[in-house]
Amino acid sequence: MNEDGEGVVFSRLHSLLALQAKAKVLSLSKHKIRAKNTGQHLSVFKGRGMDFAESRPYQAGDDVRTLDWRVTARTGKPHTKLFQEERERPVLIWVDMRNAMFFATKGAFKSVVAAQLAALLIWKSKQDGDRVGGILVSANQHTEIQPARSKAGMVRFLKQIALATQNYQQLPDPEKPIILSDEWRRLRRVVATGSRVFILSDFRGVDKAALQQLVAIQKQAEVTLIPISDPFEHRLPEVDKIRLSAKRRFFTINLNNRRWKKTYQQRTQNRFEHLKQFTRKYRMGWVSISSADSQNNRLRKLIGALR
């Protein structure tokens, strides 16, 4: 962290660009011979690629060079080989920069963690040969970058993310309500079939309508939820009082009320447990990140989820 708080309370563009080197450890796909505009992912479409998929009975018009002589000899009927071809796929990263993301009691602000994770995913996707874009939502902006292979588009998205983290002292109070179901409905409209979608958020305000939008997106894309939280949200410290700050204001919370503490902690635990069960039911990805995690721990968690 720099003395001015960079890396803890806000991010600068050069720091997010520097994460390109770290993202190399996330590129775990096996190396293959690829054409110029292909990606690391196997398509459901059959084509003249490098990986054998299956054999089927020969049909008029099939290339005789792809005849499967072993199956033909065994069955007595001509069979041809089918191959899976690699194709790029669009990657969309939805980044939450609502007011509640500008918070931490340990480590870095959730907004900074989201920015760094987004950068890692952007660079990882670029290294995989995918087209990358995303959507950033905050109290005063909605930025949408269409998936593209150009580095310029990725840098433009990272610049917007970095600028959003730097607005921590100008956050509107109170924040205009941002309805997640509306935001994810907009996301659904731009998700192309076969895309991969990452949702970076603390998931405050998630409700049934919002989850229904995620289910609809999952039907046409591969969705991974990445909840970001602070240890304070899961377990309050065993002290009588705690002092917090918001912008230039300071206030004290009395933690002597055990009933209130239990209710607060249970509400957060229930929200995350419900989300986790939801992802299991609909076969979505899940990577839980703490603001207190080191950068290496975040990398390890992402590696486990992206295998």
N, C-alpha and C positions, 0 to 999 in steps of 0.2 A: 504493500500500500504506500502511496505517496503521502507526504505530510499534509496535503490539502484534502485528503479523503478519497482520492481516486482509487477505485478497486474495492471500496467499502460502501460509500454512500452514492457514488456515481461512477460511470465509465467514460473513458475517452475512446475515440475511434481507433487510435493507434494501438491501444491495448487489445481491442477486439480483433484487429487485423493480425496482431502477433499470435493469436490463438490458432492460426493456420498450422503452425508447426505442431502444436499439441494435438490437433485433430487427426494427425496421421495415424495415431494409435487406434483410432476408431474405425479406420478403413480395414475391416477384417475380412472382406469378401475375397474369395480366392482369385488369384491372378489369372486372367484369360487373355487370349488374343482378341482384340476388339477393333471394330471398324471405327472410323473417325467420330461418328455421331451416335455410337452405342453406349450403353451404360453397363453397370455391374449386375443388373438384375435379369433373371430369366423370365421370358414372356410366356404367357399361356398359349401364344400363337406358335404354330409350328413353322419352321423355316430352315433354310440352308445355313445352319450355324455350326458351332464346334461341338456341342454336347448332344449325345444320343438320347432320345426320349423313349421311343418305342418302335415296334414293327407293326405294320398292318398289311392286309392283302393288297397286292398291286392293282392300281387303277389305271385305265387308259390315260395317257398323258404324263404319267410319272416318269421321272428321269431314270433311265435304266442303270445309271451309275450308282444309284442309291439302293439297288436291290440287296436284300439281306439273304445271302446265299445259304447261310446256316439254317435259317428258319424255312427257306424255300426247300432245301434238301430234306428237312425233317418232316414237313407237312405235305410235300409233293405239290404245293401250290406256290406261285410266285408271291413274295412279300417284299415290301420296300421299307427302308429305314426312314424314320422321322426324327428331326432334330429340333432342339430348343435353341432359339436365337436370343442373344442378349439385346435388350433395348433399354434406352434411358427411360426414366420415369420422373414425373414432376414431384417435387418435394415442396410442401407448404408448411411454414412455421408460424403459428399464431402466438403472438407475444402479448401478455397482459401487463400493462403499465398503469393500471388504475391506482388510486391513492393508497389502498391498503398494501400494495406491493412495496411502498417506500417505508419499510419497517424492518427492524432487526434488533435483537438484544444480544446476539452472538454472531460472529462472522460478519457477513456483508448484508446489505439491504436485499430483500427478495428481488427487487427490481434489478439490481446489479447481477445477482445470480442468474436471473432470467436472461439478461443481456449476454452473459458469458456462455450460457448453455446454447442460446440461439446461435452465437458465433461458432461454437464447436460443431453444431449440427449443419450450419451453412457450409463450413469448410470441409466437413466430412462428406457431405453430399456432392460438393464440387469435385473432390478427389475420386468419388465413385462415378463421375461423368454424368451426374443427373442435372436436370434443370431445377433451379432453386428460386423460390419466391416466398412471400409471407405477408402477414397482416399484423400490424401493430395497433393496439387499442389503448388509449389513455383518456384522461378526463377532458382533454382539449384537442385531441386529434385522432384521426383514423387514417392510417397509411397502408396502402396496398401495393405490393410489388409483384408483378406477374412472374411466374417461374421462367427463368431463362438460364442459358449456359454462360452468359457474359459475366465476367468478373465485375464489370462496372455496375451491373444491377445488384449484385451481392453487396458491394461496397456501399451503394446508395442505401440499401436496406439497413446495413450495420450503422451507417451514419445517423439514420433516423432513430434507431434504437439507442445509440449513445446519447443523442440529444435529448431523448425522452428521459433517460436516467438523470440528466443534469437539471431537470425541472423540479427537483425535489423541494426547492425553496419557494417555488411559485405555484404549488398545487392549489387548486381552488378549494375553498372551504365554506360550505360543504360541497362535495362533489356532485355533479349532475348524475343521477342514476344511470348506470350502464347495464342494460338487460342482456345477460349472456345468451338467452335463447334467440334474441334478435341478432346479436353479433354472430352466433354460430349458424344462423340461417343464412346470413350474408356469406359466411365462409363456405357453406354447402353449395351455393350457387357458382362458386369459382373453382371448386374441386373437380378436376378431371378424373374420369374412371382410371383406376390403376395407380393413383397418386399415393404418396405417403404423407400423412399429416401429423404434425407434432403440436400439442397444445401445452404451452408454458404458462402456468397460472397458479394462484393460491386457491382458486375455485371458490372464493367467497361469493355467495349469491347464487350458486348453482341450484337449480330446481328441476322438477320433472320435465318441464317444457324444454329446458336447456339440454337435458340428457337425451330427450327424444331427437333433438337435432344431431347430436353426436351419433346416435344409432343410425340415423339416415345417412350421415357421412360415411360411417363404417361400411355401409352396403356397397359403396362404390370406391372406397379407398382403405388403406391400412392406417388406423388411428393409434397414436400413442399419447397417453396423458402423462404429463410430467408435473405433478403437484409440488409446489415450492412452499415450505413453511419454516417458521422459526421455532426453536425449542420452547419458547415462552407460550406458544399457542397450544402446545400439547401438555405441558406440565409447568405450573406456576412455581416459582422458587419458594423455599421454606423460610420465608422471612415475614415480618409483620407488615412492612410497607416497602413499596418500590417506587422509585422516581423515574418518570418517563418524560420525554420531550417531543414536541410536535412543532416543527419550524423553530420559532424563537420562544415558544411557550413551554413551560415546565409544569407538571402536575404530579401529584402523589396518589397512588392507589393503595387503599387499606386492604391487606390480604388476611386479616384476622378472621373474616367470615368464611368458615370452612365450607358451609353449604354453598355459598356463591362460588368458591374455588372449584368445588366438585362439579357443579353445574357447568361452569365455563369449560373445564377440561373435558367433560363428557361430551359436550356439544361439538367440540373440535374433533375428538376421536371418532364420534359417530359419523361426522361428515366425511372424514377420510376413509373410514371403514366401509361406508356405503359406496363411496366412489370405487374403492378397490374391488368390492364384490360386483359392482356394475361392470367394470372392465373384464372381469373373469367371465361373467355371463355372456358378454358380447364379443369376447375374444379380442379385446383391445390391449395394446401395450401399456405398461405401468412402470414408471420410474419415479420413486419418491426421493426428493432432494431436500436437504435441510440447509438453511442459511449458514449453519455452523460447519457444514462439510468443507473439507479442504478441496482445492481444485483437483488433486489427485483422486480423492474419494468420489467426486462427481464423475470423473473420467471412468473410474472402475464401474460405477453404477450404469453409466451409459453403455459401456462395452457389454455388460451383461444383458442389457435390453436389446441391443442392436445385433446380436449374433444371429 
